[in-house]
Each structure stands twice: as structure tokens, then as C-alpha cells.
Amino acid sequence: MEGNYFLIKKISHETVTNCHRYVDDTINALITEGKIAAVKVEEYKHPRSLSANALYWMWMDDLAKLFNSKGMTIEGNGYDKEDCHDLCRSMFLGYVEKKLSKTHIKTLKSTRTLDNNQFCHYLRQIEEWSIEKLKHVLPDPADNQYRKWEQKQNE
């Protein structure tokens, strides 16, 4: 999340007063500076963890090395982790279509918008695909958020 934000789990008079005061002060300061203020209130979703993100990029690098060791290329070049990132997003996340005037644009869905549960589900899909289709076991450092999530799901 960018900017300042409050995580509110329980409503109280003090919480509402503090939020109101902060929003009021911030809006006044921005308007005084000739800027436009924006206020957004939304449901909080847990972002993915750094360890799950690190595991993901380790896997993308591992897949690139696997593809390169098999002589696979993209337009004559070897794979890198960004290529594997795009490949996995296309297979497991799909595309988003935007309409700009009369033009339709399709782009790969981003992993940045995935919350922790969605990201761990995405990791599970990649891991299962790697084992079943590629016959390749991805590296598994024991201390990562994905494994903790997976263990919690199996309890």
C-alpha cells in the first residue's frame, strides 16, 4: 500500500476520532499546497510475504535453468526468470482485458495484486505443474511462507 493508512479491526470512538482528525488535517494541508486530495476506504487484504516472494523468484530462476539445460529457447535466446514469470502467469493467472476507447488490450494478470492466499494457491499450481508435467521438483527451502500456509491448509 502506498501512502498513509490505518488498519481498523474494531470500531471505537477513539479510532473514529483519530482517523477523522488525520484525514481532516491531511486534506487541509494538501489543499493549502494547491494539491487535490483523495480518500479511499477499502477492505484490507494481507499482502504476500517476502519469503513467499523470494521462493517464487527462486523457482522462476530454477525453471529458466531447467529450460536452458534442455536447449529450449525463445526466439533463439535462452530463458530467464522473467520469461518463466510470464509463462506461469499466462498458464495460471490468465489475462486482463481493458477497453481504451475502441481499442481492446489484453495483458497478463499481475502477481502484485494477489493476496497471501491467492499467491500461495498460485505457487501450488506452479509446483504441481512442475512435478506432473516437467517431472522436476522445485527447490524447497523449509523456512518460507508458502510451506507454512500449506501446512495450515492441511490442518
PyMOL commands that set and color helices and strands:
alter all, ss='L'
color gray80, all
select helices_A, chain A and resi 13-32+50-69+81-92+116-132+145-154
alter helices_A, ss='H'
color red, helices_A
select strands_A, chain A and resi 95-100+103-108
alter strands_A, ss='S'
color yellow, strands_A
deselect
rebuild
show_as cartoon
